[in-house]
């Protein structure tokens, strides 16, 4: 009796092509996506953008910056990107504009080399005269500041040998009993040669970062006062993913109605297909928005999410996200013939979108190509928008890119869904 | 037999409630409706009688504007089928249970009423009328999905009546319904006809067509092959002849040969044929006896619509 039951289940699975394909395609698709994110990093390591402000303009600061620029894992930005190719190059970052740029999410870290850094750049131990490099960071990215701090120490060790040597000699002069004039002359000559070699060299030497010789003062400029910094990210990330599932499920009512004959009957009344789909879009949008409200209220009540101080931004992002998600559900439903097909297709598409779009794994930790691919998903734009609202505390007007893209996605998907739904319109 | 049911155009009289002219509908290589023409008058019930797959539902769906014909014309009080005026004049009760199962009877009726543009007092009035007409007043708050099969059918009918259409198209409304509920449905349809509503009623049940319909159009393979009142159809097919059914015991070959000799039809060892006069039966049975056949039983009956269909197509109505 056991074998016939297994056989019947196998036959049923083979008949349900959607489920059959899903059983094999979904694991392979996910394996591939996560393999690209985590496994392919040897050739496409995610690079960290670092804004650099050199207020010192000393030889030591220039050498340090040169050392950092040669790090393959960093992208050093000294000025904002020009708005167009023909536009004049913008002014270099200052400490203030660098901080604003980190707050706006242009880079997760900014380094400000203060005036006077070059006088006493490194210290083998506590030194009151040493000027600290300011590291401004976005607290949502916990990896970037640690990596930059480490590379900063590495650069000090490898890119500033002359400075290190000079500083070492100064220590020796101070604590060993002083050099003779002849020794001082020889040391000056050696340091000059070293600086020359260093100036001629374009490569950096490898060496382990032996942190602590450069004083770094870190300060989180975004999220420093957040009580529970990751809640807003996950509320948006997980929220959008489940919104996509519920929207496609809700839009599936269209398939039930088509199957039962109710759809055809409704279309024989004064209701046209456009009105019918628009009505369902309105309902699904409202449903998705209410779900988001419930999720963020839960975040406020349980996880201390600062919901009510971000209400305008939430409403704008919530409505735009709900609209895009509802239109997405309508398109999936109109593309499928049966509920089973819809279930299979929506699971496949939504899980892929969610993994690439940052609902499962922050996009800033993905390789650059994956980050760009994420921009093709509703998840990425919605998460970026909610992050702007809840994390960066940006005003509503700064949400325009996310608002425009989500509304455009919604409009395009709905238009396509309307076109596909013509098959139900007339026989 | 003349299969054209159109009414002659007359400029001095208003257009009939429903007029279909030379309607053709193809689905790929299959022609579902082949040049059908018909007309229905106010207060008249026209039955479309035919087996499954004859083209009845396609014809009905063409009339309600859900199927775009390849040729021909449908006019509802002179307006094209897809026009708003036609939609408001037509009520359609599809063969499927086209209702929302997860909302109540009253909510179902409210939804369909709004789809027809009703609101406020008019909608409330229409819902009340429909609940009363379908005898669902005491079940109005029940979820549609929880109703019995017969009640679901009645709700399905009521959902097409909210805008009080002048023409109602019933597409096999008694499928899967028990005899008691069927009678209730007949009463609902008869009350509409009495109130002057033009009705088209499709069925493959001869008894339903005989009970409800003033005129009957027999449809087969997408064509109307005969039309008229019940008596006209029988008269046209059989004249005054009577149907004889005789069951024999004996060699099947002998029964078959004897039936063929008398131009009859053999079904399940029962020979069927017609005779002009009842006295002719004696000669027939005498001949059967001479052929070595032993008579088991014999019956005489007036031909019915089933006989007409069989006569015209050579097939049973429910094949």
Interface residues (C-beta under 8 A of the other chain):
Chain A: X260 X261 X262 X264 X265 X266 X267 X268 X269 X270 X271 X426 X427
Chain B: X27 X61 X64 X65 X66 X67 X68 X84 X87 X88 X90 X92 X94 X95 X96 X97 X98 X99 X100 X101 X112 X115 X116 X117 X159 X160
